Amino acid sequence: MDGNLIFYPNIIFTGDQADDFHIIEQMPSGELGGKNSAHFNFFVKYILLVADFFAGKQKKKYGIRWKGKLEDIDSVMIQF
């Protein structure tokens, strides 16, 4: 309840990476559903990308669009 999960991916790519839009996916779920569903915010490099989304009891894939090079991602944070 009221916390953060921070991931520090070690992304290594060969060759040039396009400074383009990418989809970052996550599959959150919570213990409660309906109006009591878990509330999440998603950050990449401490920049809020999606706010106010709710995850119920069943896992659902959420895709977040991010523009930039994937190798520039130093952290991904989920705030709940």
ROGUVEX-229874 format. One record per residue: residue number from 1; residue in one letter; x, y, z of N, C-alpha, C, O in turn. Coordinates in steps of 0.02 Angstrom, whole numbers, plus 50000, padded with zeros to 5 digits. Layout:
REM residues N
<pt k="NUM" r="A" n_px="X" n_py="Y" n_pz="Z" ca_px="X" ca_py="Y" ca_pz="Z" c_px="X" c_py="Y" c_pz="Z" o_px="X" o_py="Y" o_pz="Z"/>
...
This chain:
REM residues 80
<pt k="1" r="M" n_px="50042" n_py="49941" n_pz="50000" ca_px="50000" ca_py="50000" ca_pz="50000" c_px="50044" c_py="50062" c_pz="50000" o_px="50090" o_py="50068" o_pz="50041"/>
<pt k="2" r="D" n_px="50031" n_py="50108" n_pz="49955" ca_px="50069" ca_py="50171" ca_pz="49951" c_px="50144" c_py="50159" c_pz="49948" o_px="50179" o_py="50173" o_pz="49997"/>
<pt k="3" r="G" n_px="50168" n_py="50135" n_pz="49892" ca_px="50239" ca_py="50123" ca_pz="49885" c_px="50262" c_py="50130" c_pz="49813" o_px="50223" o_py="50150" o_pz="49770"/>
<pt k="4" r="N" n_px="50325" n_py="50113" n_pz="49802" ca_px="50355" ca_py="50117" ca_pz="49735" c_px="50394" c_py="50053" c_pz="49722" o_px="50424" o_py="50024" o_pz="49766"/>
<pt k="5" r="L" n_px="50392" n_py="50032" n_pz="49660" ca_px="50436" ca_py="49980" ca_pz="49635" c_px="50480" c_py="50013" c_pz="49583" o_px="50455" o_py="50041" o_pz="49535"/>
<pt k="6" r="I" n_px="50545" n_py="50011" n_pz="49592" ca_px="50592" ca_py="50042" ca_pz="49545" c_px="50635" c_py="49988" c_pz="49515" o_px="50665" o_py="49947" o_pz="49550"/>
<pt k="7" r="F" n_px="50638" n_py="49987" n_pz="49449" ca_px="50678" ca_py="49938" ca_pz="49412" c_px="50733" c_py="49976" c_pz="49375" o_px="50720" o_py="50029" o_pz="49345"/>
<pt k="8" r="Y" n_px="50792" n_py="49949" n_pz="49377" ca_px="50849" ca_py="49978" ca_pz="49341" c_px="50871" c_py="49929" c_pz="49287" o_px="50916" o_py="49888" o_pz="49298"/>
<pt k="9" r="P" n_px="50840" n_py="49932" n_pz="49229" ca_px="50856" ca_py="49883" ca_pz="49176" c_px="50925" c_py="49897" c_pz="49148" o_px="50945" o_py="49954" o_pz="49139"/>
<pt k="10" r="N" n_px="50960" n_py="49844" n_pz="49134" ca_px="51026" ca_py="49850" ca_pz="49103" c_px="51016" c_py="49834" c_pz="49029" o_px="51028" o_py="49777" o_pz="49008"/>
<pt k="11" r="I" n_px="50994" n_py="49883" n_pz="48991" ca_px="50978" ca_py="49872" ca_pz="48921" c_px="51040" c_py="49884" c_pz="48880" o_px="51069" o_py="49939" o_pz="48880"/>
<pt k="12" r="I" n_px="51061" n_py="49833" n_pz="48844" ca_px="51120" ca_py="49838" ca_pz="48801" c_px="51099" c_py="49822" c_pz="48730" o_px="51071" o_py="49769" o_pz="48717"/>
<pt k="13" r="F" n_px="51112" n_py="49867" n_pz="48684" ca_px="51094" ca_py="49859" ca_pz="48615" c_px="51157" c_py="49866" c_pz="48573" o_px="51204" o_py="49901" o_pz="48591"/>
<pt k="14" r="T" n_px="51156" n_py="49834" n_pz="48516" ca_px="51210" ca_py="49843" ca_pz="48468" c_px="51183" c_py="49884" c_pz="48410" o_px="51124" o_py="49879" o_pz="48393"/>
<pt k="15" r="G" n_px="51224" n_py="49924" n_pz="48381" ca_px="51203" ca_py="49965" ca_pz="48325" c_px="51167" c_py="50027" c_pz="48348" o_px="51161" o_py="50040" o_pz="48408"/>
<pt k="16" r="D" n_px="51143" n_py="50066" n_pz="48301" ca_px="51107" ca_py="50128" ca_pz="48316" c_px="51035" c_py="50113" c_pz="48335" o_px="51003" o_py="50071" o_pz="48304"/>
<pt k="17" r="Q" n_px="51011" n_py="50148" n_pz="48385" ca_px="50941" ca_py="50142" ca_pz="48405" c_px="50905" c_py="50205" c_pz="48384" o_px="50929" o_py="50260" o_pz="48394"/>
<pt k="18" r="A" n_px="50846" n_py="50195" n_pz="48355" ca_px="50807" ca_py="50252" ca_pz="48332" c_px="50779" c_py="50290" c_pz="48392" o_px="50758" o_py="50261" o_pz="48442"/>
<pt k="19" r="D" n_px="50779" n_py="50355" n_pz="48386" ca_px="50748" ca_py="50399" ca_pz="48435" c_px="50674" c_py="50402" c_pz="48415" o_px="50651" o_py="50451" o_pz="48385"/>
<pt k="20" r="D" n_px="50638" n_py="50350" n_pz="48433" ca_px="50571" ca_py="50340" ca_pz="48406" c_px="50523" c_py="50322" c_pz="48463" o_px="50543" o_py="50320" o_pz="48521"/>
<pt k="21" r="F" n_px="50460" n_py="50310" n_pz="48447" ca_px="50411" ca_py="50288" ca_pz="48496" c_px="50419" c_py="50214" c_pz="48509" o_px="50428" o_py="50175" o_pz="48462"/>
<pt k="22" r="H" n_px="50414" n_py="50195" n_pz="48572" ca_px="50418" ca_py="50125" ca_pz="48593" c_px="50360" c_py="50111" c_pz="48639" o_px="50334" o_py="50156" o_pz="48672"/>
<pt k="23" r="I" n_px="50340" n_py="50049" n_pz="48643" ca_px="50287" ca_py="50027" ca_pz="48688" c_px="50320" c_py="49989" c_pz="48745" o_px="50354" o_py="49940" o_pz="48734"/>
<pt k="24" r="I" n_px="50309" n_py="50012" n_pz="48806" ca_px="50332" ca_py="49977" ca_pz="48866" c_px="50270" c_py="49947" c_pz="48899" o_px="50223" o_py="49983" o_pz="48914"/>
<pt k="25" r="E" n_px="50271" n_py="49881" n_pz="48909" ca_px="50211" ca_py="49848" ca_pz="48934" c_px="50221" c_py="49823" c_pz="49005" o_px="50277" o_py="49805" o_pz="49026"/>
<pt k="26" r="Q" n_px="50167" n_py="49823" n_pz="49042" ca_px="50166" ca_py="49796" ca_pz="49109" c_px="50100" c_py="49760" c_pz="49119" o_px="50051" o_py="49774" o_pz="49084"/>
<pt k="27" r="M" n_px="50098" n_py="49714" n_pz="49167" ca_px="50037" ca_py="49676" ca_pz="49181" c_px="50021" c_py="49676" c_pz="49255" o_px="50030" o_py="49625" o_pz="49289"/>
<pt k="28" r="P" n_px="49998" n_py="49733" n_pz="49282" ca_px="49983" ca_py="49737" ca_pz="49353" c_px="49915" c_py="49706" c_pz="49370" o_px="49871" o_py="49700" o_pz="49327"/>
<pt k="29" r="S" n_px="49907" n_py="49686" n_pz="49432" ca_px="49842" ca_py="49664" ca_pz="49458" c_px="49841" c_py="49680" c_pz="49533" o_px="49894" o_py="49692" o_pz="49563"/>
<pt k="30" r="G" n_px="49783" n_py="49680" n_pz="49562" ca_px="49776" ca_py="49695" ca_pz="49633" c_px="49730" c_py="49644" c_pz="49667" o_px="49702" o_py="49601" o_pz="49634"/>
<pt k="31" r="E" n_px="49723" n_py="49650" n_pz="49731" ca_px="49682" ca_py="49604" ca_pz="49768" c_px="49608" c_py="49622" c_pz="49764" o_px="49565" o_py="49578" o_pz="49771"/>
<pt k="32" r="L" n_px="49592" n_py="49685" n_pz="49753" ca_px="49523" ca_py="49707" ca_pz="49752" c_px="49503" c_py="49727" c_pz="49682" o_px="49546" o_py="49743" o_pz="49641"/>
<pt k="33" r="G" n_px="49439" n_py="49728" n_pz="49668" ca_px="49414" ca_py="49748" ca_pz="49603" c_px="49364" c_py="49804" c_pz="49609" o_px="49354" o_py="49830" o_pz="49664"/>
<pt k="34" r="G" n_px="49334" n_py="49823" n_pz="49553" ca_px="49283" ca_py="49875" ca_pz="49553" c_px="49309" c_py="49942" c_pz="49576" o_px="49364" o_py="49962" o_pz="49557"/>
<pt k="35" r="K" n_px="49269" n_py="49977" n_pz="49617" ca_px="49289" ca_py="50044" ca_pz="49640" c_px="49348" c_py="50042" c_pz="49688" o_px="49377" o_py="50094" o_pz="49702"/>
<pt k="36" r="N" n_px="49366" n_py="49983" n_pz="49713" ca_px="49423" ca_py="49976" ca_pz="49759" c_px="49485" c_py="49950" c_pz="49724" o_px="49532" o_py="49926" o_pz="49757"/>
<pt k="37" r="S" n_px="49487" n_py="49953" n_pz="49658" ca_px="49544" ca_py="49929" ca_pz="49620" c_px="49608" c_py="49967" c_pz="49638" o_px="49605" o_py="50024" o_pz="49660"/>
<pt k="38" r="A" n_px="49664" n_py="49934" n_pz="49629" ca_px="49729" ca_py="49965" ca_pz="49643" c_px="49743" c_py="50021" c_pz="49593" o_px="49730" o_py="50013" o_pz="49534"/>
<pt k="39" r="H" n_px="49770" n_py="50076" n_pz="49617" ca_px="49786" ca_py="50135" ca_pz="49576" c_px="49861" c_py="50137" c_pz="49564" o_px="49901" o_py="50128" o_pz="49611"/>
<pt k="40" r="F" n_px="49882" n_py="50148" n_pz="49501" ca_px="49952" ca_py="50148" ca_pz="49483" c_px="49970" c_py="50209" c_pz="49442" o_px="49929" o_py="50236" o_pz="49406"/>
<pt k="41" r="N" n_px="50032" n_py="50231" n_pz="49449" ca_px="50064" ca_py="50280" ca_pz="49405" c_px="50127" c_py="50247" c_pz="49377" o_px="50156" o_py="50205" o_pz="49411"/>
<pt k="42" r="F" n_px="50146" n_py="50265" n_pz="49318" ca_px="50204" ca_py="50234" ca_pz="49285" c_px="50253" c_py="50288" c_pz="49263" o_px="50234" o_py="50337" o_pz="49231"/>
<pt k="43" r="F" n_px="50316" n_py="50280" n_pz="49281" ca_px="50369" ca_py="50328" ca_pz="49265" c_px="50426" c_py="50293" c_pz="49227" o_px="50442" o_py="50236" o_pz="49241"/>
<pt k="44" r="V" n_px="50454" n_py="50328" n_pz="49179" ca_px="50516" ca_py="50307" ca_pz="49146" c_px="50565" c_py="50365" c_pz="49155" o_px="50549" o_py="50422" o_pz="49137"/>
<pt k="45" r="K" n_px="50623" n_py="50351" n_pz="49182" ca_px="50673" ca_py="50403" ca_pz="49195" c_px="50643" c_py="50459" c_pz="49239" o_px="50657" o_py="50518" o_pz="49229"/>
<pt k="46" r="Y" n_px="50601" n_py="50439" n_pz="49287" ca_px="50568" ca_py="50485" ca_pz="49334" c_px="50523" c_py="50535" c_pz="49299" o_px="50508" o_py="50588" o_pz="49327"/>
<pt k="47" r="I" n_px="50499" n_py="50519" n_pz="49239" ca_px="50451" ca_py="50560" ca_pz="49202" c_px="50384" c_py="50522" c_pz="49203" o_px="50381" o_py="50465" o_pz="49180"/>
<pt k="48" r="L" n_px="50333" n_py="50553" n_pz="49228" ca_px="50267" ca_py="50522" ca_pz="49231" c_px="50240" c_py="50514" c_pz="49160" o_px="50232" o_py="50563" o_pz="49124"/>
<pt k="49" r="L" n_px="50225" n_py="50451" n_pz="49141" ca_px="50198" ca_py="50439" ca_pz="49075" c_px="50123" c_py="50426" c_pz="49076" o_px="50087" o_py="50451" o_pz="49032"/>
<pt k="50" r="V" n_px="50099" n_py="50389" n_pz="49124" ca_px="50028" ca_py="50373" ca_pz="49128" c_px="50007" c_py="50383" c_pz="49200" o_px="50041" o_py="50358" o_pz="49246"/>
<pt k="51" r="A" n_px="49954" n_py="50417" n_pz="49211" ca_px="49930" ca_py="50428" ca_pz="49279" c_px="49858" c_py="50403" c_pz="49284" o_px="49822" o_py="50399" o_pz="49234"/>
<pt k="52" r="D" n_px="49839" n_py="50387" n_pz="49344" ca_px="49770" ca_py="50369" ca_pz="49359" c_px="49744" c_py="50310" c_pz="49319" o_px="49690" o_py="50313" o_pz="49290"/>
<pt k="53" r="F" n_px="49781" n_py="50254" n_pz="49318" ca_px="49751" ca_py="50194" ca_pz="49291" c_px="49743" c_py="50144" c_pz="49348" o_px="49781" o_py="50144" o_pz="49396"/>
<pt k="54" r="F" n_px="49693" n_py="50102" n_pz="49341" ca_px="49673" ca_py="50057" ca_pz="49395" c_px="49680" c_py="49985" c_pz="49371" o_px="49662" o_py="49968" o_pz="49315"/>
<pt k="55" r="A" n_px="49705" n_py="49942" n_pz="49416" ca_px="49713" ca_py="49872" ca_pz="49400" c_px="49669" c_py="49831" c_pz="49448" o_px="49674" o_py="49838" o_pz="49509"/>
<pt k="56" r="G" n_px="49627" n_py="49790" n_pz="49419" ca_px="49582" ca_py="49748" ca_pz="49459" c_px="49614" c_py="49681" c_pz="49475" o_px="49675" o_py="49674" o_pz="49474"/>
<pt k="57" r="K" n_px="49573" n_py="49632" n_pz="49490" ca_px="49596" ca_py="49566" ca_pz="49511" c_px="49629" c_py="49527" c_pz="49454" o_px="49676" o_py="49489" o_pz="49465"/>
<pt k="58" r="Q" n_px="49605" n_py="49537" n_pz="49393" ca_px="49633" ca_py="49500" ca_pz="49336" c_px="49689" c_py="49540" c_pz="49304" o_px="49686" o_py="49601" o_pz="49297"/>
<pt k="59" r="K" n_px="49742" n_py="49503" n_pz="49285" ca_px="49798" ca_py="49536" ca_pz="49252" c_px="49776" c_py="49562" c_pz="49184" o_px="49740" o_py="49528" o_pz="49147"/>
<pt k="60" r="K" n_px="49798" n_py="49622" n_pz="49168" ca_px="49783" ca_py="49654" ca_pz="49105" c_px="49846" c_py="49688" c_pz="49081" o_px="49883" o_py="49718" o_pz="49121"/>
<pt k="61" r="K" n_px="49859" n_py="49685" n_pz="49018" ca_px="49919" ca_py="49716" ca_pz="48990" c_px="49907" c_py="49789" c_pz="48977" o_px="49859" o_py="49807" o_pz="48942"/>
<pt k="62" r="Y" n_px="49950" n_py="49832" n_pz="49004" ca_px="49948" ca_py="49904" ca_pz="48993" c_px="50009" c_py="49923" c_pz="48952" o_px="50065" o_py="49908" o_pz="48971"/>
<pt k="63" r="G" n_px="49998" n_py="49956" n_pz="48896" ca_px="50053" ca_py="49979" ca_pz="48854" c_px="50062" c_py="50054" c_pz="48861" o_px="50014" o_py="50092" o_pz="48856"/>
<pt k="64" r="I" n_px="50123" n_py="50074" n_pz="48872" ca_px="50139" ca_py="50145" ca_pz="48880" c_px="50184" c_py="50165" c_pz="48822" o_px="50235" o_py="50133" o_pz="48809"/>
<pt k="65" r="R" n_px="50167" n_py="50219" n_pz="48788" ca_px="50210" ca_py="50245" ca_pz="48733" c_px="50264" c_py="50290" c_pz="48762" o_px="50250" o_py="50334" o_pz="48803"/>
<pt k="66" r="W" n_px="50325" n_py="50278" n_pz="48741" ca_px="50382" ca_py="50319" ca_pz="48762" c_px="50423" c_py="50336" c_pz="48701" o_px="50439" o_py="50292" o_pz="48661"/>
<pt k="67" r="K" n_px="50442" n_py="50399" n_pz="48694" ca_px="50483" ca_py="50421" ca_pz="48638" c_px="50554" c_py="50432" c_pz="48661" o_px="50567" o_py="50469" o_pz="48708"/>
<pt k="68" r="G" n_px="50600" n_py="50399" n_pz="48627" ca_px="50670" ca_py="50405" ca_pz="48644" c_px="50707" c_py="50341" c_pz="48627" o_px="50677" o_py="50293" o_pz="48603"/>
<pt k="69" r="K" n_px="50770" n_py="50340" n_pz="48641" ca_px="50810" ca_py="50280" ca_pz="48631" c_px="50801" c_py="50233" c_pz="48691" o_px="50803" o_py="50256" o_pz="48748"/>
<pt k="70" r="L" n_px="50791" n_py="50170" n_pz="48678" ca_px="50783" ca_py="50122" ca_pz="48732" c_px="50845" c_py="50119" c_pz="48777" o_px="50839" o_py="50109" o_pz="48837"/>
<pt k="71" r="E" n_px="50903" n_py="50128" n_pz="48748" ca_px="50965" ca_py="50125" ca_pz="48787" c_px="50971" c_py="50183" c_pz="48837" o_px="51012" o_py="50180" o_pz="48883"/>
<pt k="72" r="D" n_px="50930" n_py="50235" n_pz="48828" ca_px="50932" ca_py="50292" ca_pz="48874" c_px="50890" c_py="50281" c_pz="48937" o_px="50892" o_py="50322" o_pz="48983"/>
<pt k="73" r="I" n_px="50851" n_py="50227" n_pz="48939" ca_px="50810" ca_py="50213" ca_pz="48998" c_px="50854" c_py="50190" c_pz="49055" o_px="50885" o_py="50137" o_pz="49050"/>
<pt k="74" r="D" n_px="50858" n_py="50230" n_pz="49107" ca_px="50899" ca_py="50210" ca_pz="49165" c_px="50856" c_py="50182" c_pz="49221" o_px="50882" o_py="50146" o_pz="49264"/>
<pt k="75" r="S" n_px="50791" n_py="50197" n_pz="49222" ca_px="50748" ca_py="50171" ca_pz="49274" c_px="50675" c_py="50171" c_pz="49251" o_px="50654" o_py="50211" o_pz="49209"/>
<pt k="76" r="V" n_px="50638" n_py="50124" n_pz="49279" ca_px="50566" ca_py="50118" ca_pz="49268" c_px="50535" c_py="50112" c_pz="49337" o_px="50557" o_py="50070" o_pz="49377"/>
<pt k="77" r="M" n_px="50486" n_py="50154" n_pz="49353" ca_px="50456" ca_py="50152" ca_pz="49419" c_px="50380" c_py="50146" c_pz="49414" o_px="50348" o_py="50178" o_pz="49373"/>
<pt k="78" r="I" n_px="50352" n_py="50103" n_pz="49456" ca_px="50280" ca_py="50096" ca_pz="49463" c_px="50262" c_py="50120" c_pz="49533" o_px="50287" o_py="50092" o_pz="49582"/>
<pt k="79" r="Q" n_px="50221" n_py="50170" n_pz="49537" ca_px="50199" ca_py="50198" ca_pz="49601" c_px="50128" c_py="50173" c_pz="49613" o_px="50084" o_py="50179" o_pz="49570"/>
<pt k="80" r="F" n_px="50117" n_py="50145" n_pz="49673" ca_px="50049" ca_py="50119" ca_pz="49687" c_px="50024" c_py="50146" c_pz="49753" o_px="49969" o_py="50130" o_pz="49774"/>
